Amino acid sequence: MNALSESLVENSKSAMIACVELHNKPVFPYRYEICVILAINSWELILKAFINVNMPEVKLLRKDGTTKPFEECLEIVTSKLGKDFRVQQENLSNLYEFRCNIIHFYKDHVGTIIYSLLHKNVIFYNEFLKKFFNIDLAEETNLVLLPIGFKPFSGPIDFLSANSDVKESSTAIESFVKSILTSTEKLNSEGIEDSIFTVYNMSVINEKRVKNADIITAITKNPDESALKVSTVHEVVQISDDEDAKKVKIEEETLFKTIYTLSFYDVTNQSRQLYSDFKQNAKFNKIMSGIKGNPNLHRKRFLDPNSTAGMGKDYYSLKIFEELANHYTKK
């Protein structure tokens, strides 16, 4: 990069770091108004750095000494990157609309909407920085957007309540929400499924069989309660090869962080503490051999997740101790 690009990148990083730091302050008036201004400023600088490095034919400086405005820079970069940048473009366009019309939102509560847009925007920014400038802010700063506060974090279900923050909204809010929906419709029509904001996906089905449900909810007409009321949450997952079983997609890395967390050493070490008659002998080896055939208890992790060839390491779920309890005496 030349001196101009380096300066643009450094100033952009500073603006985004300030955005995250200010957002996470426990007491900070005009939090989202100022954070969005900083985020847009950060993106304007990084977009100009991208144009300066990758599109030398584009002149950033005008004859009057001013530079291209944010919206024009966004269009130029989108035209260069195409479909891969469309979600980021729609996310930024909605935040920019909020920034330009902040005065119309002062009487309304749109924190949840802006948080969802801003949270995703910071992730988009770091991905852009890593991809085109080989800089990872997550490693440089160790900053994270934390939804921590003195009241529960609001999610989509809260907006189904009769006491929703956006009930009886102003025309400005209605227009803003409509623009978000329009962005989503545009992306869907282009075959892009990624969301412009952090969101929780949920489907409602009239289902009498709730044995394998993740969340059991009831729909209520009580005006003082949320429209959807969670009554039961099942945290245990049963892995099965039954074709009729409920389908759940889990990434391999997540499996080994949440379910298959025990190494062979962990199993033997904890077994010595749990069972009075435990010995690591032929009996134990035979039991473990049977356990390796049970996908609920064991999974092998290979160096290449797309291939089962070569060496791999065995990992076990916590449920293995329920099986071992059938063979050994608890202390």
Buried (B, 14 or more C-beta within 10 A) or exposed (E): EEEBBEEBBEBBBBBBBBBBBBBBEEEEEEBBBBBBBBBBBBBBBBBBBBBBBEBEEBEBEEEEEEEBEBEBBBBBBBEBBEEEBBBBBBBBBBBBBBBEEBEBBEEBBBEBBBBBBBBBBBBBBBEBBBEBBEBEBEEEBEBEBEEEEEEEEBBEBBBEBEEBBBEEBBEBBEEBBEBBEEBBEBBEEEEBEEBBBBEEEEEEEEEEEEEEBEEBBEEEEEEEEBBBEEEEEEEEBEBEEEEEEEEEEEEEEEBBEEBBEBEEEBBBEBBEEBBEEBEEEEEBEEBBEEBEEBEBBBBEBBEEEEEEEEEBEBBBBEBBBEBBEEBBEEE
